[in-house]
Amino acid sequence: MARWLGIFFASGATLALAALLLPHAPIPNTVPTAALSVSAYPIALFLLFTPRPVSMVLFHVLTAAGTLIVALAIMLGEGSSLAAVSPMFYIWVPIFAITYFSFRAAIAHVAWVAVSYSVAVRVGAGRYSVGQWVVVVGVIVVTSAAVHSLVSEIRRLARTDPLTGLANRRDFDDRLRAEMARAQRTHASLSVAIIDLDDFKRVNDERGHQAGDQLLVRIARAWLPELRSIDCLARYGGDEFALVLPESAEADVVQVVERLREALPAASFCVGVAEYTPADDGDTLISRADGQLYDAKRTRAARPKGHRGGRAGPTRS
């Protein structure tokens, strides 16, 4: 994040100085414009080489400052060719803001571009050009919408299991951290469950991997309607699924698990459950659920062969 904002500041300063040094039509206020361009380099160096994390507040301030620098360059140019092309630098604002900031914050930065450019055109051009403002701001708005759509789709794909459409391991971990933080603040109950399908390898070996994939898809479609909107069902890896169940004690999870079994009886599984305590972090909570899962699998394996179709888990510690 800091690297890209630093690159934008360094690139903008370098391109502006190149335009001043290369042969060009006379530009008013050349020295102040050059000084303004050079002022972007310390910001770029700070962002590119600072050893400390940059706060989000400072990112917002520097992004807004970049917008202001472009507006000042347009005003100093006073209608020159350099001032005419300077609005191109505004494109970097929505690209950066929509990629790294919240949607509302990004919209605020786009609005700041529109306001600052309105002032820059009025002051720098000597008269206000509505058409010029509409074209530039219109391009920025359309660019913002396109970038937002692309970034949203990339984020969705990065957090979704491509086979089942469920949350993937990364999304599960993020949801778990968020729910643990909320449970700590509100003292609400929170539980997780790790589910391991029975004999999934045999399905792949005897009927092929396509049959195994179809089973995973059927499970996802059958289980999702049995959960609340606040619950998170994820494909944890291979034939394992995981649940984050906010506002649910371990006893509540037993009822959820029974609904999942009834939703698709053909998909037998073992499950381990753990309820959050203030002493837990994500690893310890998952470790306790894994421990119960392994106990359930051992119990199932110890049963007589003819009785292994029974229900294993969750176990209680």
C-alpha positions as CSV (number, residue, x, y, z in Angstrom):
1,M,0.0,0.0,0.0
2,A,2.7,2.5,1.0
3,R,4.9,1.3,-1.9
4,W,2.2,2.1,-4.5
5,L,1.4,5.5,-3.1
6,G,5.1,6.3,-3.0
7,I,5.4,5.2,-6.6
8,F,2.5,7.5,-7.6
9,F,4.2,10.5,-5.9
10,A,7.6,9.8,-7.4
11,S,6.2,9.2,-10.9
12,G,4.1,12.3,-10.8
13,A,7.0,14.5,-9.7
14,T,9.3,12.9,-12.3
15,L,6.9,13.3,-15.2
16,A,6.1,16.9,-14.3
17,L,9.8,17.8,-14.1
18,A,10.4,16.0,-17.4
19,A,7.7,18.1,-19.0
20,L,9.5,21.3,-17.7
21,L,13.0,20.2,-18.8
22,L,12.1,19.0,-22.3
23,P,11.4,21.4,-25.1
24,H,7.9,22.9,-24.6
25,A,5.8,26.0,-25.2
26,P,6.3,28.8,-22.6
27,I,4.8,27.9,-19.2
28,P,4.1,30.6,-16.6
29,N,5.4,30.1,-13.1
30,T,8.0,27.6,-14.2
31,V,10.1,27.8,-11.0
32,P,7.1,27.5,-8.6
33,T,5.8,24.6,-10.7
34,A,9.2,22.8,-10.5
35,A,9.4,23.4,-6.8
36,L,5.9,22.0,-6.4
37,S,6.9,18.9,-8.3
38,V,10.0,18.4,-6.3
39,S,8.0,18.6,-3.1
40,A,6.5,15.3,-3.9
41,Y,9.8,13.5,-3.7
42,P,10.2,13.6,0.2
43,I,6.7,12.1,0.5
44,A,7.6,9.4,-2.0
45,L,10.9,8.6,-0.2
46,F,9.1,8.4,3.1
47,L,6.4,6.0,1.8
48,L,8.9,3.8,-0.1
49,F,11.5,3.5,2.7
50,T,9.9,4.1,6.0
51,P,10.6,1.1,8.3
52,R,7.4,1.7,10.4
53,P,3.8,0.9,9.4
54,V,2.0,4.0,8.0
55,S,-1.3,4.7,9.8
56,M,-4.5,4.7,7.7
57,V,-5.1,8.3,8.7
58,L,-1.8,9.4,7.2
59,F,-2.6,7.5,4.0
60,H,-5.8,9.5,3.7
61,V,-4.0,12.8,4.4
62,L,-1.3,12.0,1.8
63,T,-3.8,10.9,-0.8
64,A,-5.7,14.2,-0.3
65,A,-2.4,16.1,-0.4
66,G,-1.6,14.5,-3.8
67,T,-4.9,15.7,-5.1
68,L,-4.1,19.2,-3.9
69,I,-0.7,19.2,-5.5
70,V,-2.3,18.4,-8.9
71,A,-4.8,21.2,-8.4
72,L,-2.0,23.7,-7.5
73,A,0.0,22.6,-10.6
74,I,-3.1,23.4,-12.8
75,M,-3.5,26.8,-11.2
76,L,0.2,27.6,-11.6
77,G,0.0,26.6,-15.2
78,E,-2.7,29.2,-15.9
79,G,-4.1,27.5,-19.0
80,S,-0.8,26.3,-20.4
81,S,-0.3,22.9,-22.2
82,L,1.2,21.5,-18.9
83,A,-1.9,22.6,-17.0
84,A,-4.1,21.0,-19.7
85,V,-2.5,17.5,-19.2
86,S,-2.1,17.7,-15.4
87,P,-5.6,16.4,-14.7
88,M,-4.4,13.0,-16.0
89,F,-2.7,12.6,-12.6
90,Y,-6.1,12.6,-11.0
91,I,-6.7,9.1,-12.4
92,W,-4.3,7.7,-9.8
93,V,-6.5,8.9,-6.9
94,P,-9.5,6.6,-7.5
95,I,-7.3,3.7,-8.5
96,F,-5.4,3.9,-5.2
97,A,-8.4,4.9,-3.0
98,I,-10.8,2.2,-4.3
99,T,-8.1,-0.5,-4.1
100,Y,-7.1,0.2,-0.5
101,F,-9.7,2.3,1.2
102,S,-13.3,1.6,2.2
103,F,-15.9,2.4,-0.5
104,R,-17.2,5.5,1.4
105,A,-13.7,6.8,1.9
106,A,-12.9,6.3,-1.8
107,I,-16.0,8.2,-2.8
108,A,-14.9,11.0,-0.5
109,H,-11.5,11.2,-2.2
110,V,-13.2,11.3,-5.6
111,A,-15.5,14.1,-4.4
112,W,-12.3,16.0,-3.2
113,V,-10.9,15.6,-6.7
114,A,-14.1,17.1,-8.2
115,V,-14.1,20.0,-5.8
116,S,-10.3,20.8,-6.1
117,Y,-10.4,20.6,-9.9
118,S,-13.4,22.9,-10.0
119,V,-11.4,25.5,-8.1
120,A,-8.2,24.9,-10.1
121,V,-10.1,25.3,-13.5
122,R,-11.7,28.5,-12.3
123,V,-8.5,30.0,-11.0
124,G,-6.0,28.7,-13.5
125,A,-8.0,29.1,-16.7
126,G,-9.1,32.6,-16.0
127,R,-12.7,31.6,-16.6
128,Y,-14.7,28.5,-15.5
129,S,-15.0,25.9,-18.2
130,V,-18.0,23.6,-17.4
131,G,-17.3,21.4,-20.3
132,Q,-13.7,20.8,-19.3
133,W,-14.7,20.0,-15.7
134,V,-17.5,17.6,-16.8
135,V,-15.1,15.6,-19.1
136,V,-12.4,15.2,-16.5
137,V,-14.7,14.4,-13.6
138,G,-16.8,12.2,-15.8
139,V,-13.7,10.1,-16.8
140,I,-12.7,9.9,-13.1
141,V,-16.2,8.7,-12.0
142,V,-16.4,6.1,-14.8
143,T,-12.8,4.9,-14.0
144,S,-13.8,4.7,-10.3
145,A,-16.8,2.6,-11.1
146,A,-14.8,0.3,-13.3
147,V,-12.0,-0.1,-10.7
148,H,-14.5,-0.7,-7.9
149,S,-16.2,-3.5,-9.9
150,L,-12.9,-5.1,-10.7
151,V,-11.5,-4.9,-7.2
152,S,-14.7,-6.2,-5.7
153,E,-14.6,-9.2,-8.1
154,I,-11.0,-9.9,-7.3
155,R,-11.6,-9.7,-3.6
156,R,-14.6,-12.1,-3.9
157,L,-12.6,-14.6,-5.9
158,A,-9.7,-14.4,-3.4
159,R,-12.1,-15.3,-0.6
160,T,-14.2,-17.9,-2.3
161,D,-13.6,-21.6,-2.9
162,P,-13.9,-22.0,-6.7
163,L,-15.6,-25.4,-6.5
164,T,-18.3,-25.0,-3.9
165,G,-18.7,-21.2,-3.8
166,L,-18.2,-21.3,0.0
167,A,-15.8,-19.2,1.9
168,N,-12.2,-20.4,1.6
169,R,-9.6,-20.8,4.3
170,R,-8.5,-17.2,4.1
171,D,-12.0,-15.8,4.5
172,F,-12.7,-18.3,7.3
173,D,-9.6,-17.0,9.2
174,D,-10.6,-13.4,8.7
175,R,-14.2,-14.0,9.8
176,L,-13.0,-15.9,12.9
177,R,-10.7,-13.1,13.9
178,A,-13.5,-10.6,13.5
179,E,-16.0,-12.6,15.5
180,M,-13.5,-13.3,18.2
181,A,-12.9,-9.6,18.6
182,R,-16.6,-9.0,18.7
183,A,-17.2,-11.7,21.3
184,Q,-14.5,-10.2,23.4
185,R,-16.1,-6.8,23.3
186,T,-19.7,-8.0,23.8
187,H,-19.1,-11.1,25.9
188,A,-21.3,-13.0,23.5
189,S,-20.7,-16.7,22.9
190,L,-18.9,-18.0,19.9
191,S,-18.1,-21.5,18.7
192,V,-16.3,-23.1,15.8
193,A,-16.7,-26.5,14.3
194,I,-14.3,-28.6,12.0
195,I,-16.1,-31.2,9.9
196,D,-14.3,-34.1,8.2
197,L,-16.2,-36.2,5.7
198,D,-16.2,-40.0,6.1
199,D,-14.7,-42.2,3.4
200,F,-14.2,-39.3,0.9
201,K,-11.0,-40.9,-0.4
202,R,-13.0,-44.0,-1.3
203,V,-15.5,-41.9,-3.3
204,N,-12.6,-40.5,-5.3
205,D,-10.9,-43.9,-5.7
206,E,-14.0,-45.9,-6.7
207,R,-16.1,-43.3,-8.6
208,G,-13.5,-40.7,-9.7
209,H,-12.6,-37.2,-8.6
210,Q,-15.5,-35.7,-10.5
211,A,-17.9,-37.7,-8.3
212,G,-16.0,-36.4,-5.3
213,D,-16.3,-32.8,-6.5
214,Q,-20.0,-33.3,-7.2
215,L,-20.4,-34.5,-3.6
216,L,-18.7,-31.4,-2.2
217,V,-21.0,-29.2,-4.2
218,R,-24.1,-31.1,-3.1
219,I,-23.0,-30.7,0.5
220,A,-22.5,-27.0,0.2
221,R,-25.9,-26.5,-1.4
222,A,-27.6,-28.7,1.2
223,W,-25.9,-27.2,4.3
224,L,-26.0,-23.4,3.5
225,P,-29.8,-23.1,3.9
226,E,-29.6,-24.7,7.4
227,L,-27.4,-21.9,8.7
228,R,-28.1,-18.3,9.7
229,S,-26.9,-15.3,7.7
230,I,-24.3,-14.5,10.4
231,D,-22.8,-18.0,10.3
232,C,-19.8,-18.7,8.1
233,L,-19.4,-22.1,6.3
234,A,-16.1,-22.6,4.7
235,R,-14.3,-25.3,2.8
236,Y,-11.4,-25.7,5.0
237,G,-9.4,-27.9,2.7
238,G,-9.9,-31.1,0.8
239,D,-12.8,-32.9,2.4
240,E,-12.9,-30.7,5.5
241,F,-15.4,-27.9,6.2
242,A,-15.4,-25.4,9.0
243,L,-18.0,-23.3,10.7
244,V,-17.9,-20.0,12.6
245,L,-21.0,-19.7,14.7
246,P,-21.4,-16.4,16.4
247,E,-23.7,-16.2,19.5
248,S,-23.6,-19.9,19.8
249,A,-22.5,-22.0,22.7
250,E,-21.2,-25.5,22.2
251,A,-24.6,-27.0,23.1
252,D,-26.2,-24.9,20.3
253,V,-23.7,-26.3,17.8
254,V,-24.9,-29.8,18.5
255,Q,-28.3,-28.8,17.1
256,V,-26.7,-27.2,14.1
257,V,-24.7,-30.3,13.3
258,E,-27.9,-32.5,13.6
259,R,-29.6,-30.2,11.0
260,L,-26.6,-30.6,8.7
261,R,-26.7,-34.4,9.0
262,E,-30.5,-34.5,8.2
263,A,-30.0,-32.1,5.3
264,L,-27.9,-34.7,3.4
265,P,-27.9,-38.1,5.2
266,A,-25.7,-39.6,2.5
267,A,-22.8,-37.4,3.6
268,S,-21.6,-38.8,6.9
269,F,-18.9,-37.0,8.8
270,C,-17.1,-36.5,12.1
271,V,-17.0,-33.1,13.8
272,G,-15.1,-31.3,16.5
273,V,-16.4,-28.3,18.3
274,A,-14.8,-25.7,20.5
275,E,-16.4,-22.7,22.3
276,Y,-14.4,-19.5,22.5
277,T,-12.9,-18.3,25.8
278,P,-11.1,-15.0,26.4
279,A,-7.9,-17.0,26.8
280,D,-8.1,-18.3,23.2
281,D,-6.5,-17.0,20.1
282,G,-7.4,-18.3,16.7
283,D,-4.9,-21.1,16.7
284,T,-5.8,-22.4,20.1
285,L,-9.5,-22.4,19.3
286,I,-9.0,-24.3,16.1
287,S,-6.6,-26.7,17.9
288,R,-9.2,-27.5,20.5
289,A,-11.8,-28.2,17.7
290,D,-9.3,-30.3,15.9
291,G,-8.6,-32.3,19.1
292,Q,-12.3,-33.1,19.4
293,L,-12.5,-34.0,15.7
294,Y,-9.6,-36.5,16.1
295,D,-11.4,-38.0,19.2
296,A,-14.5,-38.4,17.2
297,K,-12.6,-40.1,14.3
298,R,-10.9,-42.5,16.8
299,T,-14.2,-43.4,18.3
300,R,-15.7,-44.1,14.9
301,A,-12.6,-46.2,13.9
302,A,-12.9,-48.2,17.1
303,R,-16.5,-49.2,16.3
304,P,-17.3,-52.6,14.8
305,K,-17.2,-52.4,11.0
306,G,-20.9,-52.9,10.6
307,H,-21.7,-50.0,12.9
308,R,-19.5,-47.3,11.3
309,G,-22.4,-45.7,9.6
310,G,-23.4,-44.2,12.9
311,R,-22.9,-40.5,13.9
312,A,-19.5,-39.5,15.2
313,G,-19.1,-36.2,17.0
314,P,-19.2,-33.7,18.4
315,T,-17.6,-34.9,21.5
316,R,-17.4,-33.0,24.8
317,S,-14.3,-32.4,26.8
